[in-house]
Amino acid sequence: MITKLHIKYPMGAGGGWLRKTISHYEFDQDHYGYFHSASDKSWVSCGHSDSTMGSQVTFSGRYRFNFFCNHIFKLYHLTNNRYQTSPYGTWFKEAIALSFGLCHRCNYIDNPYFDFDDLLHKPDVFLGKIIKLQLANSEFEISKAYFDHSRNLFLASCIDTSAHFDNFDSPWWIMFVLGQLMDQEIYPAFDIGDQNNFSKVRKFVCDNISQCPAFTNWSNPAGADMNIVLPEFVNTVL
């Protein structure tokens, strides 16, 4: 029997939501912008790194740009308001470090226990894995109706990336790809934190993106756009 389940997940993938769902959290709102708040005491924990306590499963997948945008919007924008309170050089490098971390620090295994792709396209498979853990530990077994409602709340909170994926006019795409390039030890030879060098950053990304593996993306028509006001890009359509 598992005395404590630890879920390892990439930033922006929805670990907080999954923890609440497995713990049968009572969702009492019609919409959630994010799921960061702690739930009641639970036999489930989640985090971005390995835990030495209890048994571990991974919630992951191929959708790195979706994870990137979710983390940017939900934590750095909605929660911390980074783009109005921090200078360009700080938040620009922070976003690139996030993208780098999605490759470098998070464990993108080929077959995670919880696969984001299953959540999108095979929800019954995803639910079955939740129930398997619950039954193995004599925990409350959630119903399909509860899971469907929980899943809908989470997916509605996910960002619509359709205007930004593979769009070199989007600063978010530029920052994301640059972080992915850095994970492959491909670095620009100029200061990326200097706002005046953004055009150089963009050209560097355009010239080198072929060095990255193919990216997978999910366009979410029900989600919010990355409508974050960046003071340094006031004339840019985001």
C-alpha positions as CSV (number, residue, x, y, z in Angstrom):
1,M,0.0,0.0,0.0
2,I,1.2,3.5,-0.9
3,T,1.4,5.7,2.2
4,K,2.2,8.8,0.3
5,L,1.9,9.3,-3.5
6,H,4.2,11.8,-5.1
7,I,3.5,13.1,-8.6
8,K,6.4,14.5,-10.5
9,Y,5.3,16.8,-13.3
10,P,6.7,19.5,-15.6
11,M,5.9,23.1,-14.8
12,G,2.6,24.0,-16.4
13,A,1.3,20.5,-16.9
14,G,-1.3,20.6,-14.2
15,G,0.1,18.7,-11.2
16,G,-1.9,20.8,-8.7
17,W,-5.1,20.0,-10.6
18,L,-4.2,16.3,-10.7
19,R,-3.4,16.2,-7.0
20,K,-6.8,17.7,-6.2
21,T,-8.6,15.3,-8.6
22,I,-7.0,12.2,-7.1
23,S,-7.9,13.5,-3.6
24,H,-11.5,14.1,-4.6
25,Y,-11.3,17.9,-4.1
26,E,-14.6,19.6,-4.0
27,F,-14.5,22.0,-6.9
28,D,-17.0,24.8,-6.0
29,Q,-16.3,27.3,-8.8
30,D,-17.5,27.5,-12.4
31,H,-14.0,28.5,-13.6
32,Y,-10.5,28.2,-12.2
33,G,-7.7,30.4,-13.6
34,Y,-5.2,28.0,-11.9
35,F,-5.0,25.2,-9.3
36,H,-2.0,26.3,-7.3
37,S,-3.7,26.6,-3.9
38,A,-3.1,23.8,-1.5
39,S,-6.0,21.4,-0.9
40,D,-6.9,19.7,2.3
41,K,-4.5,17.2,3.9
42,S,-4.1,14.5,1.3
43,W,-2.2,11.3,0.7
44,V,-1.1,12.9,-2.6
45,S,1.7,15.4,-3.1
46,C,3.1,16.9,-6.3
47,G,6.3,18.7,-7.4
48,H,8.8,19.2,-10.1
49,S,11.6,17.1,-8.6
50,D,12.0,13.7,-7.1
51,S,10.7,13.1,-3.6
52,T,12.2,10.7,-1.1
53,M,8.9,10.1,0.5
54,G,6.4,7.4,-0.6
55,S,5.8,6.1,-4.1
56,Q,6.2,8.2,-7.2
57,V,4.4,8.5,-10.6
58,T,5.1,10.9,-13.4
59,F,2.6,13.2,-15.1
60,S,4.2,14.4,-18.3
61,G,4.0,14.5,-22.1
62,R,5.2,16.0,-25.3
63,Y,3.3,19.3,-25.1
64,R,6.2,21.5,-24.0
65,F,4.9,24.7,-25.5
66,N,1.5,24.2,-23.9
67,F,3.2,23.6,-20.5
68,F,5.4,26.7,-21.1
69,C,2.4,28.9,-21.8
70,N,0.3,27.6,-18.9
71,H,3.1,28.2,-16.4
72,I,3.8,31.7,-17.8
73,F,0.2,32.8,-17.8
74,K,-1.0,31.1,-14.6
75,L,2.0,31.7,-12.3
76,Y,4.1,34.5,-13.7
77,H,1.2,36.6,-14.9
78,L,-2.0,35.8,-12.9
79,T,-0.3,35.0,-9.6
80,N,2.9,37.0,-9.5
81,N,2.3,39.8,-12.1
82,R,5.9,39.5,-13.2
83,Y,5.4,41.4,-16.5
84,Q,4.3,44.6,-14.7
85,T,6.7,44.5,-11.7
86,S,10.0,43.2,-13.2
87,P,12.3,44.7,-15.8
88,Y,12.7,43.2,-19.2
89,G,16.0,41.6,-18.6
90,T,14.6,39.7,-15.6
91,W,11.3,38.3,-17.0
92,F,12.8,37.6,-20.4
93,K,15.6,35.5,-19.0
94,E,13.1,33.9,-16.5
95,A,10.9,32.7,-19.3
96,I,13.8,31.3,-21.3
97,A,15.0,29.5,-18.1
98,L,11.5,28.0,-17.8
99,S,11.7,26.7,-21.3
100,F,15.2,25.3,-20.7
101,G,14.0,23.7,-17.5
102,L,11.2,21.9,-19.3
103,C,13.8,20.0,-21.2
104,H,16.7,19.9,-18.8
105,R,15.2,19.3,-15.3
106,C,11.9,17.6,-16.0
107,N,11.8,13.9,-16.7
108,Y,10.2,13.5,-20.1
109,I,10.0,9.8,-20.2
110,D,8.6,8.0,-23.2
111,N,5.7,6.4,-21.2
112,P,4.8,8.5,-18.1
113,Y,2.2,6.9,-15.9
114,F,-0.1,9.9,-16.5
115,D,0.3,11.1,-20.1
116,F,-1.0,14.6,-21.1
117,D,-2.0,13.1,-24.4
118,D,-4.3,10.6,-22.7
119,L,-5.9,13.4,-20.8
120,L,-6.7,15.2,-24.1
121,H,-7.6,12.3,-26.3
122,K,-8.1,9.2,-24.1
123,P,-9.7,10.5,-20.9
124,D,-11.0,7.0,-20.0
125,V,-7.4,5.7,-19.9
126,F,-6.4,8.6,-17.8
127,L,-9.3,8.0,-15.4
128,G,-8.5,4.3,-15.2
129,K,-5.0,5.0,-14.0
130,I,-6.3,7.3,-11.3
131,I,-8.8,4.7,-10.1
132,K,-6.1,2.0,-10.1
133,L,-4.1,4.1,-7.6
134,Q,-7.1,4.8,-5.5
135,L,-8.2,1.2,-5.3
136,A,-4.7,0.0,-4.5
137,N,-4.7,2.2,-1.5
138,S,-8.2,1.9,-0.3
139,E,-8.9,5.5,-1.1
140,F,-12.1,7.0,-2.4
141,E,-12.8,6.1,-6.0
142,I,-13.9,9.0,-8.0
143,S,-16.8,8.7,-10.5
144,K,-16.6,9.3,-14.2
145,A,-19.0,12.2,-13.8
146,Y,-16.7,13.8,-11.2
147,F,-13.6,13.3,-13.4
148,D,-15.3,14.7,-16.5
149,H,-16.3,17.8,-14.6
150,S,-12.8,18.1,-13.1
151,R,-11.1,17.6,-16.5
152,N,-13.4,20.2,-18.2
153,L,-12.4,22.7,-15.5
154,F,-8.7,22.1,-16.0
155,L,-8.8,22.1,-19.8
156,A,-10.8,25.4,-19.7
157,S,-8.0,26.9,-17.7
158,C,-5.3,25.9,-20.2
159,I,-4.0,28.6,-22.5
160,D,-5.0,28.8,-26.2
161,T,-1.6,28.7,-28.0
162,S,-2.9,28.8,-31.5
163,A,-1.8,32.4,-32.1
164,H,1.7,31.8,-30.9
165,F,2.8,28.3,-31.8
166,D,5.3,28.4,-34.7
167,N,4.8,32.2,-34.9
168,F,8.1,34.1,-35.0
169,D,6.2,37.4,-34.5
170,S,5.2,36.1,-31.0
171,P,7.7,36.9,-28.2
172,W,6.5,33.9,-26.4
173,W,7.5,31.6,-29.2
174,I,10.8,33.3,-29.5
175,M,11.5,32.9,-25.7
176,F,10.4,29.2,-25.8
177,V,12.5,28.2,-28.7
178,L,15.6,30.0,-27.4
179,G,15.3,28.0,-24.1
180,Q,15.0,24.8,-26.1
181,L,18.1,25.7,-28.1
182,M,20.0,26.4,-25.0
183,D,19.2,22.9,-23.7
184,Q,21.1,21.6,-26.7
185,E,24.0,23.9,-25.9
186,I,23.2,26.3,-28.8
187,Y,23.7,29.8,-27.4
188,P,23.7,33.3,-28.9
189,A,26.9,35.4,-28.6
190,F,25.2,38.5,-27.3
191,D,23.3,39.7,-24.2
192,I,19.8,38.3,-24.5
193,G,18.7,40.5,-21.5
194,D,19.3,43.7,-23.5
195,Q,15.9,44.8,-24.9
196,N,17.7,46.4,-27.9
197,N,19.0,42.9,-28.9
198,F,15.5,41.3,-29.3
199,S,15.7,41.5,-33.1
200,K,19.0,39.6,-32.9
201,V,17.4,37.0,-30.6
202,R,14.5,36.6,-33.1
203,K,16.9,36.1,-36.0
204,F,19.0,33.6,-33.9
205,V,15.9,31.6,-33.2
206,C,14.8,31.7,-36.9
207,D,18.2,30.6,-38.0
208,N,18.6,27.7,-35.6
209,I,15.1,26.3,-34.9
210,S,15.9,23.4,-37.3
211,Q,18.3,22.1,-34.6
212,C,15.3,21.4,-32.3
213,P,13.3,18.3,-32.4
214,A,9.7,18.7,-33.7
215,F,7.3,20.3,-31.2
216,T,3.9,19.0,-30.4
217,N,1.1,21.5,-29.7
218,W,-2.5,21.4,-28.6
219,S,-4.7,24.4,-29.6
220,N,-7.3,24.9,-27.0
221,P,-10.3,26.9,-28.4
222,A,-11.9,27.2,-25.0
223,G,-8.7,28.7,-23.3
224,A,-7.6,32.2,-22.8
225,D,-5.1,33.8,-25.2
226,M,-1.7,34.9,-24.0
227,N,-3.0,38.4,-23.7
228,I,-0.3,39.6,-21.4
229,V,0.7,43.3,-21.8
230,L,4.4,43.5,-22.2
231,P,5.4,47.1,-21.7
232,E,8.4,46.7,-24.0
233,F,6.2,45.2,-26.8
234,V,3.3,47.6,-26.7
235,N,3.3,47.8,-30.5
236,T,3.4,44.1,-30.9
237,V,0.3,42.1,-31.6
238,L,0.4,39.1,-29.1
